[in-house]
């Protein structure tokens, strides 16, 4: 790396996030952090049938499900941003899902967030080594 900037690549989907932290020193081993999300998956299921034959079925409360999911997403993004060093200079967000866009919007809503988002782009599911290589390639280019 030509510069001595602290750079962080964040690969994320709605299940987990990998933070790859490059401290700007050439040939230094990157620091790696892993964060699991607690976001509910799948389609909301439930409801119950009355005991009377052909009786009414109570439906699930979809609004409550969506509110829980939105709250879990917010907590997930806060956990990721809590793991980002405030002294970092640049961020790269990538991953297969829409989570990267949600994280970018969460960053934009923080007025005094220092690291600058350099890139938000799609990426397939990757192994940890592939994620590290992608972050190094991006910041070295």
N, C-alpha and C positions, 0 to 999 in steps of 0.2 A: 504494500500500500504506500502510495506516495505521500499521503497526508497522515496527520496524526489525529484523525477524527475518531470519535467513538461512534460506531455504526451498529445498528441492530436490525436484523431481518426477522420478521415474524410470519411464520407459516401457521395458518389457522383454519379450522373448520368449526362446526358447532359442537364437536366432541372434545377437541383438544387443541392446544396451541404449543408451538415450539419457538422459543426465543433464542436466536443465535447472536451473541454479542461479540463484536470484533472491537478490540481496544485500540486499533490503529498501529500496533507494532507489527512489523513484518515477521512472518513465521511464528507468531504467537498462536497458541492453541485457543480457539474461541470458547467462550463460556456458553454453556447450554442450559436453558431452563425449560421445564415442561409444566404445563398447566392443564388440568382436566376440567371440563365444564360439567355442570349439573343440570343441563338443559333437558327437559322432558322430550322424548322422541316418539314418533309415531302419530297416528291419528287418535284423537280422543275417543275412548271407548267407554261404554258403560250404559247406564240407564237400567231400569228394572221393569219387569212386568208385574201387573197386579195379580193377585191370586185368583181372581175371577177368570174363567175361560174367555178368551178373546177380549180381555179387558184392556184398558189403556196402558200404554208404556210411558214411563217417565223418561225424559231425554236428559242427556248430560248438559251441563252448563258450559257451553263452548266459550263464552266470554271469560269465565273464570279460568279455563284452560289457557286461553291466549294471554290473559293477564299474568298468570304464573310463568308462562314461557318468556314473556317480555321482561319480567323482573329477573328471571334467571339469566337471560342474555345480558342485561345491564350489569348484573353482578359478575358475570364472566368477563365482560370487557373491562370492568373496574379492576378485576384481579390481574388481567394482562397488563393494563396500564400501571398498576402498582408494582409490577415486576420490571418495568422499563426504568432504567436509570435516568433521573431528570437531567443529568449532565451529558446525556447522549446528544449527538449532533444530527444524525440522520436515521430515518426509519424506512424500511421496505416491507410492505404488506403483501402477502401472496397466499394463495390456497385455492381449493376446488369449490368452495361454497360461497354464499353471499355474506358470510361472517366478516370477511375482510372489509367489505363496504360498510357494514354496521360498525366495525371498529374505527374506520376512517371517520365516520360521522360522529362517533363518540369523541374522537380526538378533536374534531373541528368545534365541538361544543365546549371544550375546555379553553378558556381564553389565554391562560398563561402556561400552555404546554410547550416546552422548549424544543424537543426534537422535531425536525422538519420531516414530513412524509415525502420521500423522494419518488416512490413508485407504489402503485396498487395494481397488481396484475394477476390473472388467473394462472393456476398451476395444478397439476394432477396430484393425486395422493403420492407421497414420497417417503422414502426411508429417512432416518435421521442423517445418514451420511450424504444423501442426495440434497437434503435441505441445507446442510452446512456448505456443500459445494456450490449450490445455487446462490447463496448469500455472498460467499467469497467472490464468485464470478461477477455478480452484479456490482459490488462495491469496488472491485479491481478494474472494471471496464471503464 
